[in-house]
Amino acid sequence: MGVMPQPLSEQELGIALETLPDWTFRDGALVREVELNGFSQAIQVVNRVAEVAENNNHHPDIDIRWATLTFRCSTHSENAITALDVGLAEEIDGIIDAIRD
């Protein structure tokens, strides 16, 4: 088993949130809600995020409400935000941007 990720300090979390303007820190997780152009586009995003999550072996919680997706990233084993969550949030942003274009 690899090295366990370390929880981010409050300062590190603040810096991370500055680089993730569409995300907030809520209830112990990085959270982003996004409205897409219909259910089909929302599912496209979910499918691509699922591929990335499987490849990284790090998975977000995803809530699907027709065209609105809510992503929650946290490292459950650490009960905290780690660099894995920041990286996943950045990848989710890239996926959303690519599919919206």
C-alpha contacts under 8 A as a table, 3 or more apart, distances in Angstrom:
res1	aa1	res2	aa2	distance
5	P	78	E	7.64
5	P	82	T	6.14
5	P	83	A	7.17
5	P	84	L	7.28
6	Q	78	E	7.55
6	Q	82	T	5.85
6	Q	83	A	7.65
7	P	78	E	6.78
7	P	80	A	5.51
7	P	81	I	5.51
7	P	82	T	4.69
7	P	83	A	7.73
8	L	11	Q	7.82
8	L	12	E	5.54
8	L	13	L	5.80
8	L	80	A	7.50
8	L	81	I	5.88
8	L	82	T	5.25
8	L	83	A	7.08
9	S	12	E	5.05
9	S	13	L	6.08
10	E	13	L	5.05
10	E	14	G	6.14
11	Q	14	G	5.07
11	Q	15	I	6.32
12	E	15	I	5.12
12	E	16	A	6.15
13	L	16	A	5.00
13	L	17	L	6.17
13	L	81	I	7.68
14	G	17	L	5.16
14	G	18	E	6.37
15	I	18	E	5.14
15	I	19	T	6.72
16	A	19	T	5.27
16	A	20	L	6.39
16	A	86	V	6.76
17	L	20	L	4.82
17	L	21	P	6.39
17	L	23	W	6.71
17	L	24	T	6.95
17	L	25	F	7.85
18	E	21	P	5.99
20	L	23	W	5.54
20	L	89	A	7.71
20	L	90	E	7.23
21	P	24	T	7.86
22	D	32	R	6.18
23	W	30	L	6.18
23	W	31	V	5.34
23	W	32	R	4.74
23	W	33	E	7.95
24	T	30	L	5.63
24	T	31	V	5.26
24	T	32	R	6.63
25	F	28	G	6.62
25	F	29	A	5.61
25	F	30	L	4.75
25	F	31	V	6.13
26	R	29	A	5.45
26	R	30	L	6.41
26	R	31	V	6.43
28	G	74	S	7.16
28	G	79	N	7.69
28	G	80	A	6.41
28	G	81	I	7.25
29	A	72	R	5.77
29	A	73	C	5.43
29	A	74	S	4.99
29	A	80	A	7.35
29	A	81	I	6.47
30	L	71	F	7.87
30	L	72	R	5.51
30	L	73	C	5.05
30	L	74	S	6.56
30	L	81	I	7.42
30	L	85	D	7.46
30	L	86	V	7.99
30	L	89	A	7.73
31	V	70	T	6.97
31	V	71	F	5.56
31	V	72	R	4.61
31	V	73	C	6.58
32	R	70	T	5.62
32	R	71	F	5.27
32	R	72	R	6.81
33	E	68	T	6.92
33	E	69	L	5.61
33	E	70	T	4.25
33	E	71	F	6.39
34	V	68	T	5.60
34	V	69	L	5.38
34	V	70	T	6.48
35	E	42	A	7.97
35	E	67	A	5.58
35	E	68	T	4.27
35	E	69	L	6.41
36	L	39	F	7.60
36	L	41	Q	6.33
36	L	42	A	5.83
36	L	67	A	5.15
36	L	68	T	6.19
36	L	69	L	7.90
36	L	100	R	7.58
37	N	40	S	7.93
37	N	41	Q	6.03
37	N	42	A	7.38
37	N	67	A	6.38
38	G	41	Q	5.64
38	G	42	A	6.39
38	G	66	W	6.85
38	G	67	A	4.63
39	F	42	A	5.00
39	F	43	I	6.19
39	F	66	W	5.04
39	F	67	A	4.59
40	S	43	I	5.19
40	S	44	Q	6.29
40	S	67	A	7.83
41	Q	44	Q	4.94
41	Q	45	V	6.42
41	Q	67	A	7.41
41	Q	99	I	7.48
42	A	45	V	5.21
42	A	46	V	6.32
42	A	64	I	7.86
42	A	66	W	7.51
42	A	67	A	5.42
42	A	68	T	7.02
42	A	69	L	6.86
43	I	46	V	4.85
43	I	47	N	6.00
44	Q	47	N	5.20
44	Q	48	R	6.29
44	Q	99	I	7.63
45	V	48	R	5.25
45	V	49	V	6.08
45	V	95	I	6.55
45	V	96	I	6.31
45	V	99	I	6.93
46	V	49	V	5.09
46	V	50	A	6.01
46	V	62	I	7.94
47	N	50	A	5.03
47	N	51	E	6.45
48	R	51	E	5.15
48	R	52	V	6.47
48	R	95	I	7.04
49	V	52	V	5.14
49	V	53	A	5.99
49	V	91	E	7.98
49	V	92	I	6.34
49	V	95	I	7.18
50	A	53	A	5.03
50	A	54	E	6.06
50	A	59	H	7.60
51	E	54	E	5.24
51	E	55	N	6.21
52	V	55	N	5.10
52	V	56	N	6.12
52	V	91	E	7.88
53	A	56	N	5.10
53	A	57	N	5.65
53	A	58	H	5.18
53	A	59	H	4.91
53	A	60	P	7.40
53	A	88	L	7.67
54	E	57	N	4.88
54	E	58	H	6.77
54	E	59	H	7.13
55	N	58	H	8.00
56	N	59	H	7.97
58	H	75	T	7.99
58	H	84	L	7.29
58	H	88	L	7.77
59	H	73	C	7.47
60	P	71	F	6.26
60	P	72	R	5.52
60	P	73	C	4.83
60	P	74	S	7.19
60	P	88	L	7.92
61	D	71	F	5.74
61	D	72	R	4.99
61	D	73	C	6.53
62	I	69	L	6.81
62	I	70	T	5.66
62	I	71	F	4.78
62	I	72	R	6.51
63	D	69	L	5.63
63	D	70	T	5.02
63	D	71	F	6.64
64	I	67	A	7.29
64	I	68	T	6.08
64	I	69	L	4.84
64	I	70	T	6.73
65	R	68	T	5.06
65	R	69	L	6.28
66	W	69	L	7.90
73	C	81	I	7.56
73	C	85	D	5.35
73	C	86	V	7.95
73	C	88	L	7.43
73	C	89	A	7.02
74	S	79	N	7.15
74	S	80	A	5.95
74	S	81	I	5.01
74	S	82	T	7.12
74	S	85	D	5.66
75	T	78	E	5.51
75	T	79	N	5.86
75	T	80	A	5.60
75	T	81	I	5.77
75	T	82	T	6.34
75	T	84	L	7.43
75	T	85	D	6.71
76	H	79	N	4.74
76	H	80	A	6.84
78	E	81	I	7.77
81	I	84	L	7.87
81	I	85	D	6.10
81	I	86	V	7.76
82	T	85	D	5.44
82	T	86	V	6.78
83	A	86	V	5.04
83	A	87	G	6.12
84	L	87	G	5.20
84	L	88	L	6.13
85	D	88	L	5.01
85	D	89	A	6.05
86	V	89	A	5.10
86	V	90	E	6.25
87	G	90	E	5.11
87	G	91	E	6.28
88	L	91	E	5.01
88	L	92	I	6.13
89	A	92	I	5.01
89	A	93	D	6.22
90	E	93	D	5.12
90	E	94	G	6.38
91	E	94	G	5.06
91	E	95	I	6.26
92	I	95	I	5.08
92	I	96	I	6.19
93	D	96	I	5.19
93	D	97	D	6.16
94	G	97	D	5.12
94	G	98	A	6.08
95	I	98	A	5.13
95	I	99	I	6.15
96	I	99	I	5.34
96	I	100	R	6.03
97	D	100	R	5.25
97	D	101	D	6.30
98	A	101	D	5.47
